[in-house]
Amino acid sequence: MKRNKLFVAGVLGIALIIFGGLVLFNGGSPKQNQDTTAAIDPGRFIKPHSPIKGDPNAKVTIVEFLDPECEACRAMHPIVNRLLSEYEGRVRLVIRYMPLHGNSRLAAAALEEAREQGKFSEALDILFERQSQWADHALPRPELIATFLKEIGVDEKSLDNSNLLSKHGWKVDLDQADGVQLGVRLTPTFFVNGKPLSEIGYAPVKNAIEAALREL
């Protein structure tokens, strides 16, 4: 009998640990996640400095909180580009930064410098393409960020680390603060017309776009 009681207690303990992990991973209980849109400030989705891809006047807005150093963000990058192409003229993408890795704040600041020089899309492409080189978890080489951006024509003199952070760091910090207020805990996190997506991938984002278009 004592052994059975210990077994039952152990099973319950494991179940509680698993449930707690799921709650933490999802950023709260299921009910909390469903209710987050009720108190969202629309001004937290987009700022004047936010990069926009696609038609600026599109009726459907995807807001993506990304981290240039995030492998999942790299994997979603071609998928998002594909959807922008498929829904050309009807969907726009607003990019916000959520730096969760050691060199992602610097990388985001470098992207902002590239944006000022009209090279944002090319810069985002190359930093994701070469992510395994500059953002290797065991041996990161952030100095390669400047090297890669010079390849696409970003002015070398503007890529000094201290200059990048002093000039653009506030934008990255503001994005991160908005992300925290919106409940962003993982990257990439997507919102479609203000509604958070619980899953990522081609189908979940496409379905969210279709639902938003039906509501217009």
N, C-alpha and C positions, 0 to 999 in steps of 0.2 A: 504493500500500500504506500509506504513512504517513497519507494522508488517511482511509483506511478505519479505521485504528487509532484515529485521533482521533475519528472518528464513533462507534465502538463505546464508547470511553471516555466520550464525552459522554452517550450514552444510559444507560450504567451509572450515571453520576453523577446524572442526573435521576431515575432509578429509586430510588436511595438517598435522595435528598432527599424524594421523595414518600413512601417507606416511613417515613422518620423523622418526617415530618409526621403521618402517620396514627398512629404510635405515640404521639407527643406528644399529639395530639388525644384519643386514647382513654385517656390516662393510663398507658401502659405497654404491654407486649406482650399479645397475646390471652391467653396462658397466665397471665400475672400477673393480668389482670382476672378470669379464671375462678376463680382461687385465693383472691381477696380475702375471700370469705365464711368461709373456714376459720378465720381468726384474729380475726374481728370480735367485739368486746365488745358484747353486747346492750344494755348500759347507755348506749351512745353513740347509740342511736336515739331515745330519748325521755327528757326531763327533767321534773321536777315543774312547771316553768313552761311547758312546750310547749303551744301551742294545739291543741285537738282538735276536729275537725268530724265529725259523724256520731255513731253510737252508741258511747259510750266502751267498751262491753263487746263490741264486734264482734270476730269471730274473725279477720278479715283486716285487717291494718294497713298502710296506705300511709304511708310517711314521705317527705315532699317537702322537700328543701333548696331554698329559693327566695331570690331577690333581688328586692325590690320595684321595683328600677330596671331589671330585666331584661325585655327585650321578649319573649323566648321564654316566660318565666314568665307574662307577661300573656296570651299566646296560649293557654297551657295552662289558665289559670284557669277559664274556662267549661267546658272539657272535663272537668276534675277534678270540678267541681260537678255536671255531668251524670252522671258515673259514681257519685258519692255518692248521687244521687237514684235511679239505676237499681238500685243495690245497697243500698238503705236497710235498716238494721238488720244488715247483714252485713259492712259495710266502714266503717272509720273512717280519717280522715286526720289525721296528726300533722305539724304544720308546724314546720320548723326554718329558721333564717336562715343564709344564706351570702352576706354582703355583699361583692360583687366590683366595685362601682362607687363613684364618689366620694361620693354622698349616701345610699347604701343603708343604712349603719349608722344614720344619723339616722332614716330612714324606718322601719326595723325597730323602733327604740326607740319611735317614735310609735305604731306598731301595738301594741306592748306596753302603752303607756299606754291606748290605746283598749280593749284587752282587759280591763284592770283596771276599766274603766268599762262593761263589758258591750257594747262596740261593735266587737268585733274583725272580724266578718264584713263589717259595713258599711264599716269602715275599709279592709279589704283590697280590697273591691270598688271603692271610690272612688279609691284610689291607683292601681289598675290602669286604671280608666276614664280617669283624668286624667293618666296617666303621661306622655303626650306633652307636657303643659304643664309639669310640675314637673321632669321628668327628661330634657328635651331635651339631647342630647349636645353640641350646639353652644352652647346657652345655657340651662344648668340653672337652675331657680328653686326651690331647696329651701324657701324661705320659704312657698311655696304649700301645702306639706304641712299646716301648721297651719291655714291658711285652709280647706282642704277638710275636715279633720277637725272643725272647728267647725261646718261645715254639717250634719254628721250627729249633732251633740249632744255632742261631746267637750268637756270643760271647757276654755275658752280659757286659764285660768291655769296649767293643767298642761302646756301645749304649748311652753313656753320651751325652746329648744334645749339649753341647758346643763343644765336640769333633766331633760330626757328622757334625755340621755346618762349623766348621773351616776346616775340612778335605774335605768335599764334597759340600759345599755351592756354590763354584765357578762353578761347573758343572751345578747345577740347574739354576744359574744366566745366564750362557752362553746359556742354552737351552731356557730360557725365552727371552733373547735378540734375538736369532734367530727366535723364534716364532713371536715376535713383527715385525721383519723385513719381515716375510712371511705373515703378515696380520692376525695372529691368535688372535682372540678376545674371543673365547668361547672354552670350553672343553667338550668333546673331539673334536679335529679337525684332519681330516685325509687327507693325500695326497697319491695318488696311482701313482707311477712312476712320481712324480713331479706335478701331477694335483690335485688341491684341490677338495674335495667333498662338495657339497652344502647341502647334507642331510646325516644323519647317520641312522644306522639300518642294518639288515642283507642284505636286497635286494640292497640298494644303494652301499654298499661296495662290495658285490658279483658282481654286474653289472660292477663296476669299474675295478675289477680284470679281468673279462672276456674281457672287452674292451682292457685292457693292454696286455693280452695274445694274442689277435687277431692282435695287432700291432707288435708283435715280428717277 
